[in-house]
């Protein structure tokens, strides 16, 4: 069971710096199916005076084309007990298999968003914009070398519509 919270209360339940590093999955819809993808990068803040959450999707991921087409996305934050499912979501492609079915997590739909009942915290976002990293502005050499080889991430910024915590 989830309880709705204000966007400003998200950090009462998860430390802002550790928010994405402790286990997060972002999801967009593809018709009637969900495509979950593990994320380790993200940001929580304010843009244009609106509470927002940003996620980063690499251009090689199947999720990228789904994010490009989507108007909204959800982010589910998990505890450490779901590390194996999150590892799976980060290594398998929704293009080739039904990741939700194989994960054995419980998918739920609310207000047109998909979420997992096992999540500790869930955030629904409407996409406000997106942009690619500018490779010419990246300074740390190891990161720049990696991006030159494999391409950059796209940043998707979403207006926080609703947030929920596990009761």
C-alpha positions in Angstrom: 0.0 0.0 0.0 1.3 3.5 -0.9 0.7 6.8 0.6 0.9 10.0 -1.5 3.6 12.5 -0.3 4.6 15.9 -1.5 7.6 16.2 -3.8 9.4 18.2 -1.1 9.0 15.1 1.2 10.9 12.7 -1.0 14.2 13.3 0.8 12.5 12.5 4.1 12.6 8.9 2.9 15.7 8.7 0.7 18.9 10.8 1.0 19.1 13.1 -2.0 22.7 12.1 -2.8 22.1 8.4 -2.4 18.6 8.4 -4.1 19.7 6.8 -7.3 22.7 4.8 -6.2 20.7 2.6 -3.8 18.5 1.0 -6.4 16.2 2.7 -8.9 14.2 1.7 -12.0 12.7 4.0 -14.5 9.8 3.0 -16.7 8.0 4.2 -19.7 5.0 2.7 -21.4 5.1 0.9 -24.7 1.4 0.4 -25.5 0.1 -1.8 -22.7 3.5 -3.0 -21.6 6.1 -1.5 -19.2 9.8 -1.3 -20.0 11.8 -1.1 -16.8 15.4 0.0 -16.9 17.8 0.2 -13.9 19.3 3.7 -13.4 22.2 4.7 -11.2 22.2 8.4 -12.2 19.6 11.0 -11.7 18.8 14.3 -10.0 16.1 15.8 -7.9 15.5 19.5 -7.8 13.7 22.5 -9.2 13.6 23.7 -12.8 11.5 26.7 -13.9 10.1 26.8 -10.3 8.7 23.3 -10.7 9.8 20.2 -8.6 11.5 17.9 -11.1 13.4 14.7 -11.4 15.9 13.9 -14.2 17.1 10.6 -15.5 19.9 9.7 -17.9 19.5 7.1 -20.6 22.4 6.0 -22.9 21.8 6.2 -26.6 22.5 2.4 -27.0 19.7 1.4 -24.7 16.3 0.2 -26.1 14.7 2.4 -23.5 16.1 5.5 -25.3 13.7 5.2 -28.2 10.8 4.6 -25.9 11.8 7.7 -23.8 12.1 9.8 -26.9 8.4 9.0 -27.8 7.0 9.1 -24.2 5.3 12.1 -22.6 5.9 10.7 -19.1 7.8 8.3 -17.0 7.9 6.8 -13.5 10.8 6.1 -11.2 10.6 3.3 -8.6 13.2 3.3 -5.7 14.0 0.0 -4.0 15.8 -1.4 -1.0 18.8 -3.6 -1.2 16.7 -6.8 -1.1 15.8 -6.2 -4.7 19.4 -5.9 -6.0 19.2 -9.0 -8.2 16.0 -7.7 -10.0 17.6 -4.3 -10.5 20.8 -6.0 -11.9 18.6 -7.9 -14.3 16.7 -4.8 -15.5 20.1 -3.2 -16.2 21.5 -6.0 -18.2 18.5 -7.4 -20.2 16.7 -5.6 -23.1 13.0 -5.2 -23.2 13.4 -5.4 -27.0 14.1 -9.1 -26.6 12.2 -10.3 -23.6 9.5 -9.5 -21.0 11.6 -8.2 -18.2 8.6 -7.6 -15.9 7.6 -11.3 -16.1 11.1 -12.6 -15.5 11.7 -10.2 -12.6 8.8 -11.7 -10.5 8.0 -8.2 -9.3 4.4 -7.1 -9.1 3.5 -4.6 -11.8 0.7 -2.1 -11.0 -0.9 0.6 -13.1 -2.0 3.9 -11.7 -3.1 7.1 -13.5 -1.6 5.7 -16.7 1.8 5.0 -15.1 3.4 1.7 -14.3 5.0 1.0 -10.9 6.2 -1.9 -8.9 4.4 -2.7 -5.6 7.7 -3.7 -4.0 9.2 -0.3 -4.4 9.8 1.9 -1.3 9.3 5.1 -3.1 7.6 6.0 -6.5 7.7 9.2 -8.5 5.5 10.0 -11.5 6.8 12.6 -14.0 5.6 14.4 -17.1 8.5 15.0 -19.5 9.5 18.7 -19.5 12.3 18.3 -21.9 15.4 16.4 -23.0 18.9 17.1 -24.2 22.1 15.1 -24.9 25.3 15.7 -23.1 27.6 18.0 -25.2 30.6 15.8 -25.8 32.7 18.9 -26.5 32.1 20.2 -23.0 32.9 17.0 -21.0 36.2 17.5 -19.1 37.1 14.3 -17.2 39.3 12.4 -19.7 38.2 8.9 -18.8 34.5 9.9 -19.2 35.2 11.8 -22.4 37.1 8.7 -23.8 34.1 6.5 -22.9 31.6 8.8 -24.6 33.8 9.2 -27.7 33.7 5.4 -28.0 30.0 4.7 -27.1 28.1 8.0 -27.5 26.5 10.2 -24.9 23.5 9.9 -22.5 20.3 11.8 -23.0 18.9 13.7 -20.0 15.2 13.5 -19.5 13.8 16.1 -17.2 10.3 15.4 -15.7 7.9 17.6 -13.7 7.0 15.6 -10.6 3.3 14.9 -10.8 2.9 12.6 -7.8 5.2 10.9 -5.3 4.3 7.9 -3.1 6.0 6.1 -0.2 5.4 2.6 1.0 3.3 2.4 4.1 
